[in-house]
């Protein structure tokens, strides 16, 4: 089993920052470094692409329907940190996502 990465600053697309995340299956976990509050989590078959949808357009891509989540990440960008867990397959990523849901109380639980 792989392990979580260290916490990293969420990349700022206005500065051409990049994600350090798997291009394959994985789980991500975001928190506010200032308050320690868990913000959100998720999984995807392409973790890096899925994470890029956490910002509103024109900065993010993908089809997130929760605009409040995307706007929060952009507004709090200087305080947002993330970690990722690469997974062998999507089934494992979803299992780990479910475990996070049970372990912590997130600002955006879905």
ZATORVO-569235 format. One line per field, with one value per atom (N, C-alpha, C): residue in three letters; z, x, y. Coordinates in nm, 3 decimals, padded with zeros to 5 digits. Last residue first. Example, Ala and Ser with C-alpha at 12.3 -4.5 7.8 and 13.67 -1.06 7.14 Angstrom:
BEGIN
r = [SER_SER_SER_ALA_ALA_ALA] $
up = [00.708_00.714_00.787_00.780_00.780_00.780] $
east = [01.285_01.367_01.290_01.319_01.230_01.320] $
north = [-00.225_-00.106_00.003_-00.569_-00.450_-00.330] $
END
This chain:
BEGIN
r = [UNK_UNK_UNK_UNK_UNK_UNK_UNK_UNK_UNK_UNK_UNK_UNK_UNK_UNK_UNK_UNK_UNK_UNK_UNK_UNK_UNK_UNK_UNK_UNK_UNK_UNK_UNK_UNK_UNK_UNK_UNK_UNK_UNK_UNK_UNK_UNK_UNK_UNK_UNK_UNK_UNK_UNK_UNK_UNK_UNK_UNK_UNK_UNK_UNK_UNK_UNK_UNK_UNK_UNK_UNK_UNK_UNK_UNK_UNK_UNK_UNK_UNK_UNK_UNK_UNK_UNK_UNK_UNK_UNK_UNK_UNK_UNK_UNK_UNK_UNK_UNK_UNK_UNK_UNK_UNK_UNK_UNK_UNK_UNK_UNK_UNK_UNK_UNK_UNK_UNK_UNK_UNK_UNK_UNK_UNK_UNK_UNK_UNK_UNK_UNK_UNK_UNK_UNK_UNK_UNK_UNK_UNK_UNK_UNK_UNK_UNK_UNK_UNK_UNK_UNK_UNK_UNK_UNK_UNK_UNK_UNK_UNK_UNK_UNK_UNK_UNK_UNK_UNK_UNK_UNK_UNK_UNK_UNK_UNK_UNK_UNK_UNK_UNK_UNK_UNK_UNK_UNK_UNK_UNK_UNK_UNK_UNK_UNK_UNK_UNK_UNK_UNK_UNK_UNK_UNK_UNK_UNK_UNK_UNK_UNK_UNK_UNK_UNK_UNK_UNK_UNK_UNK_UNK_UNK_UNK_UNK_UNK_UNK_UNK_UNK_UNK_UNK_UNK_UNK_UNK_UNK_UNK_UNK_UNK_UNK_UNK_UNK_UNK_UNK_UNK_UNK_UNK_UNK_UNK_UNK_UNK_UNK_UNK_UNK_UNK_UNK_UNK_UNK_UNK_UNK_UNK_UNK_UNK_UNK_UNK_UNK_UNK_UNK_UNK_UNK_UNK_UNK_UNK_UNK_UNK_UNK_UNK_UNK_UNK_UNK_UNK_UNK_UNK_UNK_UNK_UNK_UNK_UNK_UNK_UNK_UNK_UNK_UNK_UNK_UNK_UNK_UNK_UNK_UNK_UNK_UNK_UNK_UNK_UNK_UNK_UNK_UNK_UNK_UNK_UNK_UNK_UNK_UNK_UNK_UNK_UNK_UNK_UNK_UNK_UNK_UNK_UNK_UNK_UNK_UNK_UNK_UNK_UNK_UNK_UNK_UNK_UNK_UNK_UNK_UNK_UNK_UNK_UNK_UNK_UNK_UNK_UNK_UNK_UNK_UNK_UNK_UNK_UNK_UNK_UNK_UNK_UNK_UNK_UNK_UNK_UNK_UNK_UNK_UNK_UNK_UNK_UNK_UNK_UNK_UNK_UNK_UNK_UNK_UNK_UNK_UNK_UNK_UNK_UNK_UNK_UNK_UNK_UNK_UNK_UNK_UNK_UNK_UNK_UNK_UNK] $
up = [00.041_-00.081_-00.198_00.260_00.277_00.152_00.319_00.203_00.202_00.571_00.536_00.419_00.726_00.625_00.606_00.973_00.938_00.849_00.933_00.956_00.920_00.892_00.990_01.028_00.685_00.818_00.927_00.469_00.502_00.645_00.457_00.495_00.541_00.364_00.495_00.545_00.109_00.207_00.349_-00.003_00.005_00.110_00.001_00.085_00.101_-00.188_-00.052_00.044_-00.414_-00.359_-00.216_-00.450_-00.427_-00.364_-00.505_-00.384_-00.350_-00.752_-00.640_-00.508_-00.916_-00.876_-00.756_-00.806_-00.895_-00.836_-00.645_-00.753_-00.854_-00.566_-00.546_-00.668_-00.386_-00.509_-00.478_-00.208_-00.185_-00.318_-00.125_-00.212_-00.173_00.024_00.020_-00.069_00.043_00.002_00.018_00.170_00.148_00.111_00.158_00.125_00.101_00.188_00.310_00.282_-00.058_00.018_00.144_-00.136_-00.199_-00.119_-00.069_00.040_-00.010_-00.317_-00.219_-00.107_-00.433_-00.493_-00.393_-00.255_-00.277_-00.337_-00.281_-00.152_-00.173_-00.547_-00.509_-00.375_-00.529_-00.618_-00.579_-00.349_-00.319_-00.401_-00.491_-00.362_-00.322_-00.713_-00.734_-00.603_-00.777_-00.654_-00.666_-01.005_-00.996_-00.873_-01.217_-01.080_-01.080_-01.457_-01.452_-01.310_-01.585_-01.535_-01.519_-01.449_-01.560_-01.501_-01.334_-01.321_-01.444_-01.424_-01.363_-01.354_-01.510_-01.611_-01.554_-01.323_-01.454_-01.448_-00.986_-01.084_-01.217_-00.882_-00.900_-01.002_-00.891_-00.763_-00.767_-01.111_-01.117_-00.987_-01.047_-01.122_-01.136_-00.934_-00.845_-00.919_-01.167_-01.078_-00.985_-01.264_-01.340_-01.251_-01.057_-01.090_-01.166_-01.066_-00.947_-00.980_-01.252_-01.281_-01.173_-01.111_-01.190_-01.243_-00.776_-00.920_-00.990_-00.479_-00.549_-00.698_-00.202_-00.316_-00.376_00.023_-00.016_-00.139_00.208_00.121_00.084_00.460_00.363_00.279_00.804_00.681_00.585_00.964_00.929_00.800_01.033_01.050_01.010_00.987_01.092_01.124_00.797_00.900_01.018_00.615_00.701_00.814_00.551_00.568_00.664_00.333_00.460_00.460_00.127_00.141_00.280_-00.030_00.098_00.111_-00.279_-00.235_-00.110_-00.423_-00.332_-00.295_-00.746_-00.620_-00.543_-01.065_-00.951_-00.823_-01.240_-01.232_-01.110_-01.204_-01.326_-01.335_-00.866_-00.964_-01.088_-00.821_-00.792_-00.899_-00.781_-00.774_-00.725_-00.991_-00.893_-00.895_-01.041_-01.086_-00.967_-01.127_-01.036_-01.085_-01.268_-01.342_-01.252_-01.123_-01.118_-01.193_-01.143_-01.191_-01.193_-01.015_-01.161_-01.219_-00.741_-00.790_-00.942_-00.565_-00.670_-00.714_-00.217_-00.335_-00.444_-00.061_-00.092_-00.218_00.086_-00.007_-00.027_00.316_00.280_00.192_00.178_00.273_00.225_00.068_00.050_00.167_00.213_00.182_00.160_00.059_00.173_00.124_-00.083_-00.086_00.037_00.000_00.000_00.000] $
east = [-01.898_-01.919_-01.851_-01.843_-01.832_-01.857_-01.676_-01.752_-01.743_-01.558_-01.638_-01.731_-01.566_-01.516_-01.613_-01.460_-01.575_-01.522_-01.314_-01.310_-01.441_-01.365_-01.265_-01.276_-01.545_-01.579_-01.488_-01.412_-01.546_-01.585_-01.190_-01.174_-01.306_-01.315_-01.251_-01.231_-01.390_-01.493_-01.438_-01.136_-01.222_-01.331_-01.057_-00.984_-01.064_-01.238_-01.237_-01.168_-01.159_-01.293_-01.303_-00.903_-00.918_-01.054_-00.969_-00.893_-00.907_-01.100_-01.169_-01.100_-00.899_-01.009_-01.084_-00.569_-00.685_-00.795_-00.356_-00.334_-00.448_-00.311_-00.374_-00.351_-00.157_-00.169_-00.227_-00.283_-00.251_-00.268_-00.190_-00.250_-00.201_-00.276_-00.193_-00.265_-00.271_-00.327_-00.224_-00.382_-00.278_-00.345_-00.475_-00.512_-00.387_-00.415_-00.425_-00.455_-00.424_-00.299_-00.298_-00.693_-00.581_-00.451_-00.946_-00.857_-00.726_-01.067_-01.060_-00.958_-01.048_-00.980_-00.962_-01.206_-01.066_-00.989_-01.452_-01.384_-01.236_-01.519_-01.490_-01.416_-01.565_-01.460_-01.420_-01.781_-01.658_-01.542_-01.971_-01.925_-01.794_-02.027_-01.950_-01.898_-02.056_-02.059_-01.970_-02.014_-02.140_-02.147_-01.735_-01.788_-01.916_-01.602_-01.744_-01.800_-01.286_-01.376_-01.517_-01.063_-01.129_-01.222_-00.982_-00.999_-01.064_-00.975_-00.856_-00.862_-01.191_-01.110_-00.988_-01.373_-01.322_-01.291_-01.260_-01.360_-01.293_-01.100_-01.097_-01.202_-01.107_-01.142_-01.135_-01.016_-01.153_-01.198_-00.772_-00.773_-00.915_-00.835_-00.801_-00.805_-00.869_-00.983_-00.957_-00.606_-00.712_-00.831_-00.480_-00.435_-00.543_-00.620_-00.626_-00.587_-00.803_-00.688_-00.690_-01.002_-00.920_-00.796_-01.028_-01.049_-00.961_-01.166_-01.083_-01.113_-01.154_-01.214_-01.119_-01.233_-01.156_-01.222_-01.204_-01.271_-01.177_-01.108_-01.192_-01.273_-01.040_-01.049_-01.148_-00.869_-00.998_-00.988_-00.645_-00.639_-00.768_-00.623_-00.716_-00.706_-00.417_-00.427_-00.512_-00.455_-00.335_-00.340_-00.730_-00.691_-00.573_-00.692_-00.723_-00.674_-00.778_-00.743_-00.778_-00.683_-00.734_-00.687_-00.733_-00.678_-00.752_-00.637_-00.725_-00.656_-00.618_-00.568_-00.675_-00.511_-00.602_-00.538_-00.283_-00.368_-00.458_-00.128_-00.207_-00.298_-00.092_-00.092_-00.176_00.063_-00.042_-00.038_00.133_00.215_00.119_00.024_-00.005_00.105_00.195_00.144_00.113_00.166_00.204_00.141_00.119_00.159_00.214_-00.004_00.143_00.203_-00.263_-00.225_-00.074_-00.288_-00.280_-00.240_-00.123_-00.193_-00.180_-00.156_-00.096_-00.186_-00.146_-00.229_-00.175_00.146_00.062_-00.018_00.126_00.187_00.090_00.205_00.116_00.192_00.346_00.348_00.247_00.130_00.241_00.242_00.040_00.007_00.136_00.167_00.140_00.106_00.055_00.127_00.091_00.085_00.000_00.089] $
north = [01.631_01.554_01.618_01.798_01.654_01.570_02.066_02.019_01.867_02.051_02.168_02.135_01.723_01.819_01.935_01.526_01.609_01.722_01.196_01.340_01.406_00.920_00.963_01.110_00.877_00.827_00.881_00.985_01.036_00.996_00.818_00.958_01.017_00.583_00.584_00.727_00.659_00.626_00.630_00.680_00.798_00.776_00.414_00.510_00.639_00.314_00.259_00.356_00.455_00.478_00.426_00.341_00.485_00.516_00.075_00.107_00.254_00.115_00.051_00.082_00.216_00.304_00.246_00.107_00.105_00.193_00.175_00.079_00.077_00.523_00.392_00.304_00.789_00.712_00.573_01.037_00.896_00.823_01.371_01.271_01.132_01.683_01.564_01.464_02.043_01.915_01.804_02.359_02.260_02.128_02.695_02.557_02.472_02.959_02.878_02.730_03.075_03.088_03.002_03.021_02.954_02.961_03.100_03.061_03.000_03.145_03.254_03.224_02.885_03.000_03.113_02.735_02.698_02.816_02.870_02.866_02.834_02.813_02.952_02.957_02.536_02.588_02.731_02.530_02.457_02.515_02.674_02.724_02.658_02.512_02.634_02.691_02.202_02.279_02.403_02.059_02.131_02.222_02.017_02.024_02.105_01.926_01.959_01.955_02.055_01.953_02.007_02.305_02.236_02.131_02.639_02.495_02.436_02.904_02.844_02.692_03.050_02.986_02.912_02.811_02.852_03.001_02.732_02.778_02.813_02.427_02.573_02.614_02.158_02.220_02.372_02.031_02.079_02.145_01.933_02.059_02.114_01.690_01.801_01.934_01.538_01.559_01.678_01.534_01.601_01.633_01.385_01.521_01.598_01.136_01.222_01.366_00.966_01.051_01.160_00.853_00.762_00.834_00.987_00.988_00.888_01.133_01.036_01.048_01.367_01.300_01.200_01.636_01.518_01.459_01.946_01.851_01.738_02.060_02.130_02.032_02.052_01.973_02.040_02.316_02.259_02.176_02.455_02.310_02.240_02.723_02.681_02.531_02.736_02.839_02.791_02.535_02.529_02.630_02.357_02.496_02.495_02.071_02.135_02.279_01.793_01.935_01.984_01.506_01.555_01.699_01.252_01.379_01.425_00.942_01.015_01.145_00.775_00.828_00.902_00.651_00.649_00.704_00.871_00.753_00.763_01.077_01.084_00.963_01.198_01.089_01.121_01.522_01.424_01.315_01.821_01.701_01.594_02.083_01.979_01.875_02.400_02.271_02.180_02.750_02.641_02.512_02.984_02.864_02.754_03.170_03.172_03.054_03.108_03.242_03.259_02.867_02.866_03.002_02.763_02.882_02.887_02.454_02.537_02.653_02.430_02.411_02.504_02.305_02.422_02.393_01.977_02.072_02.189_01.721_01.832_01.929_01.419_01.529_01.634_01.149_01.242_01.340_00.836_00.975_01.054_00.532_00.620_00.760_00.219_00.346_00.427_-00.119_00.000_00.124] $
END
